Amino acid sequence: QVQLVESGGGLVQAGDSLRLSCATSGRPFTVAWFRQAPGKEREFVAVIWWIVSTIDYTDSAEGRFTISRDNAKNTVYLQMNSLKPEDSAIYYCATAGLLSRMTLKDPARYDNWGQGTQVTVSS
């Protein structure tokens, strides 16, 4: 089973940036970031396919967030710029095997999850 450790969350002001890290114990095929705000369902944020570096984002993250990976460190990053209060949530890193584009945004398809890191954006 892949072990995941997230870090990098914190309390920032609107317009600030944060970089989240997800250290993995291997190189899973699919690595994604999800987030969950209080009282809301867990939602997809971004995904990267390790081997081919294909990426995808949710509409609200497009243009502000960047997902990337460091092969040497087995780490996936989520650079978040121009943060908004509505970005406040617990952010989770998750991994899966090969997923189709139709299923990659479904959290039920992911079988390994990190402990989460809190991101709070004040207005």
ROLO-620080 format. One record per atom (N, C-alpha, C): residue in three letters; x, y, z. Coordinates in steps of 0.001 Angstrom, whole numbers, plus 500000, padded with zeros to 6 digits. Atoms other than C-alpha are relative to their C-alpha. Layout:
REM residues N
ALAXYZ ...
***
This chain:
REM residues 123
GLN500833498816500000 GLN500000500000500000 GLN500875501243500000 VAL499233498764500094 VAL501270503457499104 VAL499750500851501234 GLN500105499095498859 GLN501988505701502067 GLN500081501438499495 LEU500058498608500437 LEU501142509386501675 LEU500115500922501203 VAL499865499012498927 VAL502184512336503823 VAL499883501386499383 GLU500198498647500506 GLU500827515807503084 GLU500599501009500962 SER499514498887499191 SER502268519068504304 SER499823501287499223 GLY500015498720500684 GLY502245522762503531 GLY498767500850500226 GLY501191499197499745 GLY498837523902504717 GLY500277501106500992 GLY499834498921499052 GLY498286526955506840 GLY498904501034499885 LEU500938498883500005 LEU496435530193507455 LEU500621501147499221 VAL499498498908500839 VAL496863532860504790 VAL498865500969499715 GLN501000499019500394 GLN495086535934503510 GLN499627499817498532 ALA500438500065501395 ALA493122536193500297 ALA501057500634499104 GLY498992499530500932 GLY495484536619497363 GLY501377499402500225 ASP498711500627499695 ASP498356534778499034 ASP500148498666499283 SER499700501295500621 SER499971531545497885 SER500416498986501054 LEU499524501111499196 LEU500656528159499412 LEU500433498890499062 ARG499624501195500762 ARG502416525054498163 ARG499828498784500905 LEU500220501251499289 LEU501159521702499359 LEU500906498924499421 SER499153501112500433 SER503360518629499216 SER499357498681500391 CYS500488501348499719 CYS502421514961499047 CYS501161499047499723 ALA498896500948500138 ALA505300512599499696 ALA499428498594499936 THR500511501356500192 THR504606509098498408 THR501108498981500218 SER499013501058499772 SER506293505807499160 SER500402499326498698 GLY499660500564501290 GLY506421504991495454 GLY499601500966498909 ARG500456499176501123 ARG505280506272492078 ARG498680499448499483 PRO501301500483500450 PRO501588505531491811 PRO499614500606498670 PHE500332499532501331 PHE500067505906488394 PHE499253501321500029 THR500839498806499932 THR497513508535489398 THR500094500606501399 VAL499968499279498725 VAL497923511138492127 VAL499104501224499870 ALA500944498890500069 ALA495200513658492874 ALA499923500736501324 TRP500327499201498824 TRP494363516412495273 TRP498481500197500038 PHE501392499724499726 PHE490896516636496756 PHE499934500963501182 ARG500181499154498828 ARG489502519031499315 ARG498591499827500541 GLN501296500118499368 GLN486675518993501775 GLN499832501112501017 ALA500348498925499077 ALA485149521994503491 ALA498920499486500951 PRO501009500446499023 PRO482917521657506575 PRO498603499974499393 GLY501359500122500494 GLY479481520392505649 GLY499874499746498510 LYS500036500225501442 LYS480440519753502042 LYS500627498663499659 GLU499410501239500465 GLU481357516702500030 GLU501444500230499560 ARG498622499923500472 ARG484923515931499136 ARG499979500259498500 GLU500014499648501413 GLU485681517518495775 GLU501388499923499389 PHE498767500099500777 PHE488306517009493126 PHE500604501381499783 VAL499294498746500254 VAL490951519707492721 VAL500924499874498790 ALA499024500147501087 ALA493731518434490453 ALA500524498575500002 VAL499471501357500140 VAL495304515236489166 VAL501190500007499062 ILE498858500178500891 ILE498549514129487577 ILE500231498510499827 TRP499618501374500284 TRP499409510882485867 TRP501506499948499999 TRP498561499922499737 TRP502939510088487012 TRP500828499738498755 ILE499130500422501096 ILE504280508360483931 ILE499954500979498839 VAL500125499172501196 VAL502934510625481236 VAL499848501474500308 SER500103498599499579 SER502644513864483265 SER498762500706499490 THR501257499364500377 THR499127514469482047 THR499346500560501255 ILE500613499368498839 ILE497284516839484330 ILE498598500475499655 ASP501350499471500165 ASP493768518097484860 ASP499628500735501279 TYR500412499176498866 TYR492088520611487149 TYR498489500168500012 THR501376499582499938 THR488702521476488418 THR499915501441499503 ASP500130498679500611 ASP487330524661486875 ASP500444501125500939 SER499671498927499055 SER487784526749490029 SER501502500110500261 ALA498552499988499779 ALA491477525823490223 ALA500778500366498737 GLU499328499729501279 GLU492314526291486533 GLU500529501428499966 GLY499380498688500088 GLY494742529164486092 GLY500573500522501314 ARG499480499561498695 ARG495440529531489827 ARG500857498929500661 PHE499280501106499379 PHE496675526106490904 PHE500834499271498953 THR499148500800500875 THR499488524038489437 THR500421498738500729 ILE499562501275499443 ILE500092520364490111 ILE501254499564499263 SER498748500440500611 SER503543518954489510 SER500580498860500833 ARG499368501098499272 ARG505788516095490540 ARG501504500104499925 ASP498547500072499949 ASP509397515573491525 ASP500357498525500062 ASN499699501425500068 ASN510580512143490433 ASN501038499585501027 ALA498914500348499080 ALA513694512223492578 ALA499519499897501441 LYS500506499980498625 LYS511699512925495724 LYS498698499220500174 ASN501289500690499945 ASN508583510877494874 ASN498947500878500681 THR500879499021499369 THR506601513963495756 THR499178500722498943 VAL500895499226500854 VAL503627515665494153 VAL499667501298500725 TYR500256498684499421 TYR503046519370494715 TYR498712500597499448 LEU501119499193500469 LEU500042521636494490 LEU500318501448500359 GLN499740498574499812 GLN501037525262494047 GLN498689500742499853 MET501271499290500007 MET498075527445494911 MET500262501493500105 ASN499826498554500035 ASN498127531098493948 ASN498647500701500024 SER501228499187499982 SER495571533886494308 SER498905499309500788 LEU500942500760499192 LEU493876532007497094 LEU498797500849500400 LYS501249499351499649 LYS490280532843497935 LYS499430499339501262 PRO500604500610498797 PRO488282532276501129 PRO499284498685499690 GLU500713501228500357 GLU486263529634499280 GLU500938498830499722 ASP499032501085500122 ASP489463527623498864 ASP500280499346501354 SER499764500546498662 SER489473526993502616 SER499397498609500115 ALA500436501399499896 ALA489236523256503288 ALA501162499170500532 ILE498928500958499780 ILE491177520218504325 ILE500346499410498641 TYR499539500500501289 TYR493250519157501338 TYR500621498619500191 TYR499535501374499926 TYR493896515477500776 TYR500709499601498713 CYS499324500635501111 CYS496335513699498533 CYS499493498559499918 ALA500517501355500173 ALA495109510412497060 ALA500638499365498778 THR499407500706501126 THR496432507748494718 THR499088498891499498 ALA500765501065500620 ALA494981505226492350 ALA500833499400498886 GLY499365500569501176 GLY495944502946489507 GLY499573500771498772 LEU500380499362501258 LEU495067503647485925 LEU498517500342500018 LEU501384499542500049 LEU491884505711485703 LEU499725500665498665 SER500389499288501213 SER489991506984482717 SER499653501433500352 ARG500374498600499770 ARG489222510659482292 ARG498593500110500566 MET501374499934499511 MET485614509849483100 MET499909499702501490 THR500073500426498601 THR486468508472486563 THR501006500697500904 LEU498907499482499175 LEU489484510441487737 LEU499563501024501028 LYS500470499003499046 LYS487406513040489567 LYS499125499385501099 ASP500843500699499035 ASP485511510428491600 ASP500856499514501163 PRO499153500419498878 PRO487043510067495085 PRO499879498521500331 ALA500178501425499721 ALA485639506542495340 ALA500966499130499200 ARG499066500757500837 ARG488123505472492667 ARG501404499951500587 TYR498661499909499419 TYR491111506285494878 TYR500084499111501230 ASP499911500987498935 ASP492361503650497270 ASP501008500328501090 ASN499083499580498943 ASN495043505459499252 ASN499838501491500235 TRP500221498598499640 TRP494590508729501128 TRP500984500421501082 GLY499193499431498948 GLY496800510966503176 GLY499130500474501152 GLN500722499579498804 GLN495841512426506535 GLN499339501357499820 GLY500575498693500269 GLY494983515820505059 GLY500802501124500627 THR499352498804499480 THR496348519304505592 THR499017501172499880 GLN500983498920499952 GLN494261522320506586 GLN500496501248499280 VAL499742498722500656 VAL494165525379504352 VAL498868500944500384 THR500982498998499616 THR492417528461505694 THR500396501336499385 VAL499755498740500681 VAL492133531642503649 VAL499049501044500585 SER500808498947499407 SER490938534755505427 SER499769501120498987 SER500340498924500955 SER489242537619503592 SER500538501339500463 
***
